[in-house]
Amino acid sequence: MTAKPILVLGATGKTGARIAARLDAMGLPVRRGSRNATIPFDWSAPEGWGAVLDGVSAVYISYFPDIAVPGAVETVEAFVAQARAAGVGKLVLLTGRGEHHAQRAEMVIRQAGLPFTIVRAAWFAQNFSEGALLAPVMKGALPMPGGNVQEPIVDVDDIADVAVAALTEEGHDGRLYEVTGPDLMTFAEMAEALSAATGRQIAHVPISFEAFHAALFASHGDMIADVFTAIARETLDGRNAQLSDGVQRALGRPPRAFTSYAKAAAQAGVWADAA
């Protein structure tokens, strides 16, 4: 008999693409949840959710662009209700560390009446190589608010490994894995690590939250600027300046260091075209 597929939402994003690739490599059936998939998925089109959920065994849930978007938690709640009705057997939810919207979404999953695992993540290291901070890093700058606040920045590959374990192995039901890197780092220290990995100077540029919003507005528009500035204001206040053991508990190994991530990304040529 053919195993039921695992549905990976956000299958073209940082975490979803990695999770889907890992499941493929394990020989497991994967249904990719994205707008351009064979069975399209769109958070704003609930009329199509039934087809995407039909016959799947488990779901990895990541909300794009972020769970802090107005109405996102309610949308996730409606999706989870459909998942339960469709007979889905397991939910794995990605949330953000220190965000009150994330905690509301976690409660939705906890109250769904289904086996679940929550992966609560620190800031993504890959924001510097695949996300909004790639462009300024390519120009030799790391403009960030928050002053000297420390962040235990996490490698997205660790997040993907934890999610895959939760989707495919026994022993993860009901667990909350708060995943961080192994080190607390300021943005200035991250810039130093990026400089060492790339062999060129990348300087941390302290900016205000207002300047952070203006830069996001110029490149991504009003909604993204509002949401991500609100997240930055909420989380870059020191509340996340401690390490967690989620990677170790889920995988039995320590998390990857930011310096290792930076060296690997540099060797892969991520920043090779920088002036």
C-alpha positions, 0 to 999 in steps of 0.5 A: 500500500502507498503511504499517505502523503505529508503536506508541507505548507510554505513548500517554497519557503526557507523551512518548507523547501528544506523539509520537503527535500528531506522527506523526498530523500527519505522516500516519503510521499510529499504534497507541497503546499504552495500556490503553484503546486499541482494541488494549489494551496493559498491561505486566502482561499479556504475553498481549496483547502479540502483538496490539499488536505484530502488523504494526507497523514500529517501537516507542517504548518508555517504561515506566510509571511508571518503568524503576526499578520492580522487575521493569521491566527484565526486563519490557522484555526480555520485550517486546523478545523478542516484538517481535523475533519479531513482525518489528518493524524499529526500537526507540526507548527512553526512559530516565533520565539517571544511573539504573542501572536505565536503563542495564540497560534500555539494554543490553537494547535494544543486545543485542536484535539490532534497529536501535535509538535510545536517548533518555536524558533529564534531568528533565522540565520538564513535571513542574511543569505536568503531573506530581507537582509541579503541585499544590505549584506551584499552591500557590506552593511547590516542595518538593524535596530535593537542596539546590543541585544543578544539573539541566539540565532538559529540555522534553518537547517536545524529547524528543518531537521527538528520538523522532519523528526516530528513528522516521521518519528515516534516520541515527539507528540505533545512536545514544544521544541524551542530551537536556538543556536548554541551562542548568544550574539549581538548583531555586531558580532554577527556582522563580524562573523559574516566578515570573517566568512566572506573575507570582506568588511560587513559592518553593523549599522545601528538604526532606529525602529522607524528607519527599519520600518522605512527600509522595509516599506521601500522594498516590501510595502506597508503591510510587511513593514508594519508586521515585521517592525512590530515583531522587531519591537516586541522581540528585540528587547532582551526577552529572547537573550537566552539559549534553549535546548530544543535541537538537542532534545529533538535530535540528540545533537547540539545546534549548528553555530552561526559561524559554521552557517556563515562559512558554509554559505560563503563556500556555496557562493551566496555572497560571491557577487558582492562588490 
